[in-house]
Amino acid sequence: MKLNIIRIGAFLFIIHLQFSCGINRNMQNRPDISEIKNIDTLRIKHNDSLYTIGKNSLLKNKYGIWELYVEGDALERGIINGSLTRELIHKQETAFMTKLESLVPSAGYQNFLSKMIGWFNRKIYLHIPEEYKQEIYGISRYALPQYNSFAPAYVRMLYLHGAHDIGHALQDFMLVGCTSFAAWDTNTEDGNLLLGRNFDFYAGDKFAEEKIVAFVNPDAGHKFMMYTWGGMIGVVSGMNEKGLTVTINAGKSKIPLIAKTPISLVAREILQYAENTEEAIAIARKREVFVSESIMIGSAEENKAILIEISPNNFGVYEVTNSDQLICSNHFQSEAFEEDRRNSEAILESHTQYRYDRMKELLASNNSLNPEKAVAILRNKEGLEGVDLGLGNEKAINQLLAHHGIIFKPEERKVWVSANPYQLGAFVAYDLDIAFEIFKEGSNLKSVMNAAVTIPADNFIYSEEFRDYEEFRILYSELHELVSNDKNIKTEALDRLIQLNPNYWKGFALAGDYYFHQKNYKKAIIYFKQAKSREVTSLTDLRYLEKMIAKSTRKL
């Protein structure tokens, strides 16, 4: 027994040393910042919607989208980006940390969580290229000091670049459910490649309020644009000057135990340094990741799109044969993942296959695709064969929670990005060649958008149905919290919730949960059955309803 106690003590001591040393190395590691003193950080504020530093600028256009231009080496880009967008960085960081604090209100648990996150990210600095560490460090100089107790600013910014990956790993909690497509040759109006995607990453309403279309002119690699947010240098949707596009879609992942290269930084490296699909594949192969992801690559040079499917232990490339279109939701399609258990589970139990089939259906009914038709597809709210899913259903292509929608025409270097709300606002058009020429001349004191081909907002946002949905979202969140905490609520509020979105199963399910907690099992059964009669999102959700119906029946 004495020997066992000694062994256990020694084991815990070793764990403590690894824990402390691993975190300390990450906390103390810094990129080369020896040239920081030579960088101009003086921001000129022309008005509340326009800031400049030399040729670099930040401008808010009439659609509420911020247009950012930065140039130079990595540290310079980061410092200038941080200086120009400091208020936007503060807003995003506050949104993240406020969300975290609401989930973990105890100061003691928050302290424990910061240590666990530090342990999880203890080796992340080994997997991020020096260039991007310098850029992130530059941005971190403008982070909010009030969160330094959680982690130092630079380390915290590294963590936030992995937050997207953690969201993907936890996708069973519906943080993500993106859908994308590509079409070319006979499937598009002019035969040229056309791509579209919805980025359905949801981290709260505040997180999605301020969007940035960033134009980056690095001292190495290709100029590129990306649609992003304050403090983020990774890429989730973007196109470079060579007409290469990159978008990312989550795959089914196990909960990771250690952070490696964030997917958004792999996508960034591809966008900055690749000209074609072969070069993109080569870049992706050399990086270790900690979640599973599909990276859709569109190539103007080859007039086609492919999927790079990557996980911590596997790598595949999927190309369509005898077809002029490619669809991606949240499962893998390459041979490399045919026997992957998690991928098979995702297809069976989640809504990824449903959205894939719906996208296939929509593309089949929209021949000769152009940007306008592509936008209409991204805004589609119905299910297979036009069935009413209820608004906000994750089975829909348009789940009414997207951070953004985006359309690319790589051959023409044109891109359309959605303004708020979701992908329902105007799709604002940009021409990369024209935009970078304007920035080169230093005459970037006006928006560089292409107003002539901007696609108008969806009329749906002016409807009573949309107003009802927005009220439904707020009310559902409030009632869900009350039901989760076993609080009494007025039944009129539940009736109102269902009335606002009568074809969505979740309102009925929440009413069922409430009446079950109130021991009114007869009423609970009625509402659970009403929920089950609608288009339930996933097999997991359906099993829950069936379990609660059986449980309520036994209680009677």
Secondary structure by P-SEA (a helix, b strand, c coil): caaaaaaaaaaaaaaaaaaaaaaaaaaaccccccccccccccccccccccccccccbbbbccccbbbbbbbccaaaaaaaaaaaaaaaaaaaaaaaaaaaaaacccaaaaaaaaaaaaaaaccccccccaaaaaaaaaaaccccccccccccaaaaaaaaaaaaaaaaaaccccccccccccccccccccccbbbbbbcccccccccccccccccccccccccccccccccccccccccccccbbbbbbbccccccccccccaaaaaaaaaaccccaaaaaaaaaaccccbbbbbbbbbccccccccccccccccbbbbbccccccccccccccccccccaaaaaaacccaaaaaaaaaaaaaaacccccaaaaaaaaaccccccccccccccccccccccccccccccccccbbbbbccccccccbbbbbaaaaaaaaaaccccccccccccbbbcccccccaaaaaaaaaaaaaaaaaaaaaabbbbbaaaaaaaaaaccccaaaaaaaaaaaaaacaaaaaaaaaaaaaacccccaaaaaaaaaaaaaaaaac
